[in-house]
Amino acid sequence: MTSIAIALSRPRINRLYKLRGKQLLYPEGIVHLNDTAVKLLTLCDGTRRIIEIKDIVFDEYGFDMSINQDINDSFLQFYNNKWII
């Protein structure tokens, strides 16, 4: 998936995964998440595009190139791990 396609997608958590507090549960185990991952995954409800999710985060924390890159990296990891679809 290209970065443009990712930015325009409306991600939601894969139905095989359940977000519970700071843990992402799935049939084979548990992933312990940091606060940033929880915030991003909570916003992945299938209604918001990634660029809209990023705007929410920037409104809360301010825009910074390193934050922007961290968010991009996080979403790539989420897609690669199939946590979001």
JODACOR-V999656 format. One record per residue. N is the residue number from 0. SS is DSSP state (2 for helix, 1 for strand, 0 for the rest). PHI is phi as a letter, one per 30 degrees, with the letter a starting at -180 (999 if undefined). Layout:
N/SS/PHI, N/SS/PHI
This chain:
0/0/999, 1/0/d, 2/2/d, 3/2/d, 4/2/d, 5/2/d, 6/2/d, 7/2/c, 8/0/d, 9/0/c, 10/0/d, 11/1/b, 12/1/d, 13/0/e, 14/0/d, 15/0/d, 16/1/c, 17/1/b, 18/1/d, 19/1/b, 20/0/i, 21/0/c, 22/1/b, 23/1/c, 24/1/c, 25/1/b, 26/0/e, 27/0/c, 28/1/l, 29/1/b, 30/1/c, 31/1/d, 32/0/c, 33/0/d, 34/2/e, 35/2/d, 36/2/d, 37/2/d, 38/2/e, 39/2/d, 40/2/d, 41/2/d, 42/0/d, 43/0/d, 44/1/c, 45/0/i, 46/0/c, 47/0/c, 48/0/d, 49/2/e, 50/2/d, 51/2/d, 52/2/d, 53/2/d, 54/2/d, 55/2/d, 56/2/d, 57/2/d, 58/2/d, 59/2/d, 60/2/c, 61/0/i, 62/0/d, 63/0/a, 64/2/e, 65/2/d, 66/2/d, 67/2/e, 68/2/d, 69/2/d, 70/2/d, 71/2/e, 72/2/d, 73/2/d, 74/2/d, 75/2/d, 76/2/d, 77/2/e, 78/2/d, 79/2/d, 80/0/d, 81/0/i, 82/0/d, 83/1/b, 84/0/b
